[in-house]
């Protein structure tokens, strides 16, 4: 059984909490109103790894606040993380620039492989979903990008996330094997 710690990061009001609740099958009565996350929320669940037969993993999904006043907490949140998901709203022009900051704060500072990172363009309910080619900075364009629309294709989002989890576990396994080989040799 693998244990993975995945951080959900990104600008405020990008949909991190909605996605975290959906993927972990957590329901909250929020009445539809926006309530910003304070610091971080940790959601724990078990996931079947796609394409791995009967292998499962324990997932700690850390839903991190998009408010920079919690920046002093970020090093503690990043400790021992297995992967980072940067979530943004493609309908908010400033988010495309802001995700560069999130990339540099959470991904560049970690020794994560590209397959341990994921970009999610989260389309909010009622938005005109247009999966257009987004103009991402070069460091972001090498990461996998998925479009999330929970109204139209919720199961596609779930499957894409679980495929990503499989990539994270593969990267962790390969890293562990390299480490063990370096000890032996």
Secondary structure as UniProt FT lines:
FT   STRAND          2..9
FT   TURN            12..13
FT   HELIX           16..23
FT   TURN            24..25
FT   TURN            31..32
FT   STRAND          40..48
FT   TURN            50..51
FT   TURN            53..54
FT   STRAND          56..64
FT   HELIX           68..73
FT   HELIX           74..78
FT   TURN            79..80
FT   STRAND          83..88
FT   TURN            90..91
FT   HELIX           93..102
FT   HELIX           103..107
FT   TURN            108..111
FT   HELIX           114..116
FT   STRAND          117..122
FT   TURN            125..126
FT   HELIX           138..141
FT   STRAND          144..148
FT   TURN            150..152
FT   HELIX           154..184
//
